[in-house]
């Protein structure tokens, strides 16, 4: 079913495959179907002629459909009884329910989309924020796939030159400057790949959210701060030290960007093995987060046991400004942003939210095509290393050709396509070999 489950005014049931049009004919005998036109139809069960519903039917003929196959959409009322009876009728005609992602998989298999577009579609469906929507829509539109395809085409050109120089060295049609041209082209490609890899994970941060860890000693108000920023009771607040053992997460939408806040266990020495594990997890989360908020009671000296975790732009939030007179805290290095406030009264929270919003805006400020998934980054890193190796002066042509093949395979794992026959096509179309 193309629409979400549950009761609804309208439900869309999508059929794909060579039997889609025949199925529509069985449900609506005598219907003359015009492609891409909504027909009002009284659907009937072919088994006994019982009217199933009064709805709409649309036909999208192959290959100009999402899956590349004949696709029929049935728009019916979204009540459970209607859908159950319709599915029973479809099963009686030999149809089966699609598996998870099967329509997108068929679209990929039929060359309608590549893997990056399929992943972008999944991201678009799951998008919670405006930035996620924009990024996913661009990926569905093929912007990242187009970059990979361009790199593949240029690597194929280079591979054709290398293969020709290796196998047809006696032919007069092979350019004399193949080695110099190959090195220059590969170096330029390696630089472009490196620029995408040096994006500070912007695409992944937009997709998954800016990861922010709230850390500090026990009883300084970390959980209260999390609840105040979330606007709800997400974490348990207690005066008892060590209450927070595991990581508690909440997601915020700040100016169209997702921020994932994590409340962590208080940093202190403990004989309790469970609390020790909580402290370990807290430090691990802080190390892998994009930003850390170090919380301290402004009346006491700030514990610096987590100072080695700080990075430029991290925040020191001196909490409980509603209590007592400010003390003289030991502050971490100047690379941190220091704010004072009260998670209980809300003082200073707007300034803290401004810092978070500015940070996530900076993350997404680049307009270049961004790497959005770890598997893309891993394969791009492998392709970059192979391309860079092949571009080195003095690299033997046969080894350079193998490195280019490795680079192509890594890129193919991102988009899901690479045809070795294209190398031969390029060789024989570019050079008059074998005449």
Long-range contacts (C-beta under 8 A, 24 or more apart in sequence): 1-83, 2-73, 3-78, 6-78, 7-78, 7-79, 7-80, 8-78, 9-77, 9-78, 10-55, 10-75, 10-76, 10-77, 10-78, 11-75, 11-76, 11-77, 11-78, 11-82, 11-83, 12-73, 12-74, 12-75, 13-73, 13-74, 13-76, 13-83, 13-86, 13-87, 13-90, 14-71, 14-72, 14-73, 14-74, 14-98, 14-103, 15-71, 15-72, 15-73, 15-74, 15-90, 15-95, 16-65, 16-66, 16-67, 16-69, 16-70, 16-71, 16-72, 16-98, 16-103, 16-106, 17-69, 17-70, 18-69, 18-70, 19-94, 19-95, 20-59, 20-69, 20-70, 20-71, 20-72, 21-59, 21-61, 21-70, 21-72, 23-72, 23-90, 23-93, 23-95, 24-57, 24-59, 24-72, 24-74, 26-93, 27-52, 27-57, 27-74, 27-89, 28-57, 31-57, 33-57, 33-59, 34-59, 35-59, 35-60, 35-61, 36-60, 38-75, 43-74, 43-76, 43-86, 43-89, 45-85, 45-88, 45-89, 45-92, 46-89, 46-92, 46-93, 47-89, 47-92, 50-85, 52-76, 52-82, 52-85, 52-86, 52-89, 53-77, 53-82, 53-86, 63-110, 63-112, 66-103, 66-107, 66-112, 67-103, 67-106, 67-107, 67-110, 67-112, 68-106, 68-107, 68-109, 68-110, 68-111, 68-112, 69-106, 69-110, 108-416, 113-142, 114-142, 114-145, 114-148, 114-149, 114-415, 114-416, 114-417, 115-414, 115-415, 115-416, 116-142, 116-144, 116-145, 116-148, 116-376, 116-414, 116-415, 117-141, 117-142, 117-145, 119-372, 119-373, 120-144, 120-372, 123-207, 123-372, 128-251, 128-253, 128-258, 129-253, 129-256, 129-257, 129-258, 130-256, 130-257, 131-206, 131-256, 131-257, 131-258, 131-364, 132-206, 132-207, 132-258, 135-203, 135-206, 135-207, 135-370, 135-372, 136-207, 138-369, 139-372, 143-369, 144-369, 144-370, 144-371, 144-372, 144-376, 145-415, 147-196, 147-369, 148-411, 148-414, 148-415, 149-415, 151-189, 151-192, 151-193, 151-383, 151-411, 152-408, 152-411, 152-412, 152-415, 152-418, 154-185, 154-189, 155-189, 155-387, 155-404, 155-407, 155-408, 155-411, 156-408, 156-422, 156-423, 156-426, 157-185, 157-426, 158-182, 158-185, 158-186, 158-390, 158-404, 159-401, 159-404, 159-405, 159-408, 159-423, 159-426, 160-423, 160-426, 160-427, 160-430, 162-397, 162-400, 162-401, 162-404, 163-401, 163-423, 163-427, 164-427, 164-430, 164-431, 164-433, 165-397, 166-397, 166-398, 166-401, 168-431, 168-433, 171-431, 171-433, 173-431, 173-432, 173-433, 174-431, 179-397, 182-390, 182-391, 182-397, 182-400, 183-391, 183-392, 183-393, 186-387, 186-388, 186-390, 186-391, 186-400, 186-404, 187-388, 187-391, 189-387, 189-391, 190-384, 190-387, 190-388, 190-391, 193-380, 193-383, 193-384, 193-387, 194-384, 195-368, 196-368, 196-369, 196-370, 196-371, 196-380, 197-371, 197-377, 197-380, 197-381, 197-384, 199-366, 199-368, 199-370, 199-371, 200-363, 201-290, 201-371, 201-377, 202-363, 202-364, 202-366, 202-370, 203-370, 203-371, 203-372, 203-373, 204-371, 204-372, 204-373, 204-374, 204-377, 205-290, 205-360, 205-363, 205-364, 206-257, 206-258, 206-363, 206-364, 206-370, 206-372, 207-372, 207-373, 208-258, 208-260, 209-251, 209-257, 209-258, 209-259, 209-260, 210-257, 210-258, 210-259, 210-260, 210-290, 210-291, 210-356, 210-359, 210-360, 210-363, 211-260, 211-262, 211-288, 211-289, 211-290, 211-291, 212-259, 212-260, 212-261, 212-262, 212-289, 212-290, 212-291, 212-292, 212-293, 212-356, 213-262, 213-264, 213-282, 213-285, 213-286, 213-289, 213-291, 213-292, 213-293, 214-261, 214-262, 214-263, 214-264, 214-292, 214-293, 214-295, 215-264, 215-267, 215-282, 215-283, 215-286, 215-292, 215-293, 215-294, 215-295, 215-306, 215-309, 216-266, 216-267, 216-294, 216-295, 216-296, 216-303, 216-306, 217-266, 217-267, 217-268, 217-296, 217-303, 217-305, 218-242, 218-266, 218-267, 218-268, 219-266, 219-297, 220-266, 220-295, 220-296, 220-297, 220-319, 220-320, 221-295, 221-297, 221-319, 221-320, 221-343, 221-344, 222-263, 222-264, 222-266, 222-295, 223-248, 223-263, 224-319, 224-343, 224-344, 225-263, 225-293, 225-295, 225-317, 225-319, 225-343, 226-250, 226-261, 226-263, 227-343, 228-343, 228-344, 228-346, 228-349, 229-261, 229-349, 229-352, 229-353, 230-261, 234-263, 235-263, 241-266, 241-268, 242-266, 242-268, 242-270, 242-272, 242-275, 242-278, 244-278, 245-274, 245-275, 245-277, 245-278, 246-278, 246-281, 247-281, 247-282, 247-285, 252-356, 254-353, 254-356, 254-357, 254-360, 255-357, 255-360, 255-361, 257-357, 257-360, 257-361, 257-363, 257-364, 258-360, 259-356, 259-360, 262-289, 267-303, 267-305, 267-306, 283-309, 290-359, 290-363, 291-315, 291-356, 291-359, 293-317, 293-352, 294-332, 294-336, 295-319, 296-329, 298-326, 298-327, 298-329, 298-340, 299-323, 299-324, 299-325, 299-326, 299-327, 300-327, 300-329, 301-327, 301-328, 301-329, 301-330, 302-329, 302-330, 302-331, 302-332, 304-330, 304-332, 307-332, 307-333, 310-335, 310-336, 311-335, 313-337, 313-359, 315-339, 315-352, 315-355, 317-341, 317-348, 317-352, 319-343, 320-344, 321-345, 321-347, 321-348, 322-347, 375-413, 375-414, 376-414, 379-410, 379-411, 379-413, 379-414, 380-410, 380-411, 380-414, 382-406, 382-407, 382-410, 383-407, 383-408, 383-410, 383-411, 386-410
